[in-house]
Structures are given as C-alpha cells and as structure tokens.
Amino acid sequence: MVDNWLPGFDIETQIKTLPEKKVEEHLEQIINDIGNRKHYLSKSSIPIRALSSVIGRMLKFDTLSQGFIVNEKCNQCGICSQLCPAKNIEINDKVNFYNHCEGCLACTHHCPQNAIRLKNEKSSKRWRNPDVSLKEIIDANNRGNI
C-alpha cells in the first residue's frame, strides 16, 4: 500500500511506486493466510525487540509532539472528528485536538478541504484508499472495530 505517514513519506513518490508494490498479490496471500488460520511468530532477538519498542515510542511521541495545524480552509464539517478512532478531535467553534492521538492520520488524509496539516510533514498531497469509503471507516469507529 501507499506509505502515508506524512512525517516520514512523500505521498507523491509513494503513489508513483504503487504499481511496483504488487498490492493485489500481497492481499491474496494475506487473505489465504487468514483463511488458513496461519500463525506467524516473529523470531527476533531481545535487542531487536527492545530497539523496535524504543523506535515505536519515538515515532508515536514524534507524531504527538509535532501537533496539528488547522488552516483557514477548514469549514468545520466534522469529518475529522468522525474518522478519529481515538475520539481525539472535537469541533466547537474551532477544531480541538486532545492528547490521545494514535497517529493514524485519518483526519489529515480525509479532510475534504485539505485543511489539517502537520508541522514538518513531507508532503501536502493526501492519499485515500480507493477501496475503503469514509462511511465504512466511520461505521467501524462507531462499532468500535478499529
């Protein structure tokens, strides 16, 4: 898929490399593995697991510490709030972000006005999976399935 974590990737470049990623082929393998109830246990060493844990915390902290910027294009439609699985966004007279962001960046990628920005983002371009609708994401959030 497209690597759409804005602090780390240029979305334009990611979209250009999409054909090389063989998404359909990989999805078929994943579907087969799920259907066959395949279990995969990672066999990584203790130092690698520790390093992964530290890097994971740094990336999450980095996303939170960067903060969101909502520019003048925002019309307070509320889509960002409905998409947020952490219920981290509230719309009053402005868009308010709280401190329990999970770093999914659905709010930024799906803002119809492209009004939600991140400091130090690598791309102003946004990417939405064409196979997943906003309604599906919002419905899944309402069911608590994300």
N, C-alpha and C positions, 0 to 999 in steps of 0.2 A: 504494500500500500504506500501511499504518499506519507513520508515522514513530515508531519505537520506541526511539530512542536516549534513554535515561532522563535524562541530564543536560540535554537540550535540549527535550524534549517531554512534555506531559501526556498520558498514554495514553488517559484517558477522553475528552478532547477529540478526539484522533486517531481513536478508534473511532467517535465521533459523525459525523465528517466523511467516513468511509469511503465511503458511498454517492455522495458528490459526486466522488470521485476517478476514477470510471469505470475501475476496475481491469481488468475483463474486456476492455474495448475496447482499453486500452493493451497488455495481454498479447497480444491478437490481432495488433496491429501489430508487437510485438517478435518474435513467432513468425514472422510474414511476413518481417520484415527478416532474421532468421536464415536462414530457408528460402531467401531470395533472395540470401543472402550479401552483404547490403548493407554497405558500408563507410562509416563516418562519421568524418570527420576534423574535429576541433574547430579552428576558426579563431580562436583567441584571441590577443590581443596579448601581448607579453613581460611587461608589467607585470601583466596579469591572471593569467598563468601563475605568476608569482613570488608574487603575493598568494595564489593558490589553494594553492600549495605551503606557504607560511607558515601559512595557516589550517589546512590539513590536519595539519601537525605540531603545531600548538597544540591542536587537538581531540584528537589521539591522546595527547599529553602530558597533557592535562586528564583524560582517562579514566584513564590510569595513575596520575596523581598523586592522584586522588580516593580510590582504594583501595576495596576491597570490605569489607563488613561481613557476617559470618555470625551471625545471631541464634540464640537458643535453640530455635527451631523446627526447626533442622537435625537430620535423623536420619541423616546421613552415607550416604545412599543411593547416591551416586556418579554420579548422572545429570549433574551439572555437569561432572565430570571427563570423562565420555564424550562430552559435547557440545562441549567446547572444541577448536576446530580447531588451536590453538597448543600444545596439551598444557600449558597454563599452570596446571592445577589438579591437586593430588594430595590424596588422602584417606588420612590415617593415623589418629591418634586425634582429629584435627580436620581441617578443610578448609584447605589451604595454597594460596595464590596466589603465583605467581612473577612475574618482571618481563618476560614476553614476551606480554602480553595484546594481542590485535589489536583490542579494543574492540567486538566483535560483540555482546556482552552476552547470548549464548545461555544462559549459565549462570544469569543472573538471570531471564530470561523463562520458562525451562523448569523452574525449581526447583519440584518438586511441593509443597513446604512454603512457598514464597514466603519463604525464609529468607535469601536472598542479596540484600543491599541495597547501594546506592552512596551515599556521602556526597553531599549536595546533589542527590539525584535529584528530578525534578519530579513524579513520580507513584509511588505504591505499587502501582498497578494494573500488571498484566503482560499482554502480548499474544502469542499464538502463532498463526502462520499455520495456519488450519484445513486447508489443502491439503498440508501437509508434516508427516509424522509424526516422532516422536522417533527411531524406528528408521531412517528414511531419513537423518536427519542423522548419526546415529551410524555407520551403514554407510558414508556418504560420507566421514566422518572417517577411518574405518579403511582406506578405499581411497585416501585422500589426495586426494580430488576436491573439496575445498573451498578 
